[in-house]
């Protein structure tokens, strides 16, 4: 009953969040000023607007998008500042390969870099989180959850990425309101959810592959007699947007992970397919200190904690929403998975490693997963 209560608490929190944004939801008039600020205002910065990095179709930028824009305009603001290889406007290879930007993260007081003990920030390579569905339906913002509101997120982006002057509170509210309007949803069902409508169910699937894929996303207890495959993905991809742990996560993973957890470590940083630079991080320097190498410690740089009892800290990132996921490639915090096929292949490797081969996703399983994820609007 405790686990079910956690899940219910998550629904209550979602309801409270939806009530807080309902006034600016899909039924409200489009904020023309917010649209202008989002799409054309540079705030006196480096030429970027919010739309520079958050496309209308996907809410993010892919390597293919970057290549197309480079051909059209080599001086596109996408390639300035943290979109360039050196952060100073030189080189586009990283953007063309991974579509990642350089993100400067403050180090918690109890964290230092082994190779630069005096440093109080670290520069990391991260993808651009999609704006589809998130502004109106997801209160957890950024890949590491470091921003608490749409207003602070917009202010941070304008300062850090666009190098612009600080917007006024009125301008920030207008941008946030615009991001809750119809253009930022991947489906009618999610627009209706933001207006207080019903929670969308899982599509049934029409083909045999889609129907086989569906079983991975059903909220069911772990089933060792079927290789733990029924409900395998749902343990971390449940809830309205399929981006939080469900009531069976604790029993499946074998760790005290309650329902509603929003961050997880699925070994993307450990595998480091993107081959991003490794740094040695030192937590709690001195007696009992913890040292580890990582291309990006993720949530741990926000919490300052290496307690991974709930998988929420070291190398952990926000669990990706799967609603509309077919439109938001590339995937993972470092954009290392360029396609849904790459995502499925990653999880085949992940489960093979963490379970010693006990959970094995066959090539057909992977195809079924991809077929079903493409239905999730």
Secondary structure by P-SEA (a helix, b strand, c coil): caaaaaaaaaaaaaaaaaaaaccccccccccaaaaaaaccccccccccccccccccccccccaaaaaaaaaacccccccccccccccccccccccccccbbbbbbbbcccccccccccccbbbbbbcccccccccccccccccccccccaaaaaaaaaacccccccccaaaaaaaaaaaacccccccaaaaaaaaccccccccccccaaaaaaaaaacccccccccccccccccccccccccccccccccccccccccccccbbbcccccccccccbbbbbbcccccbbbbbbccccccccccccccccccccccccccccccccccccccccccccccaaaaaaaaaaaaaaaacccccccaaaaaaaaaaaaacc
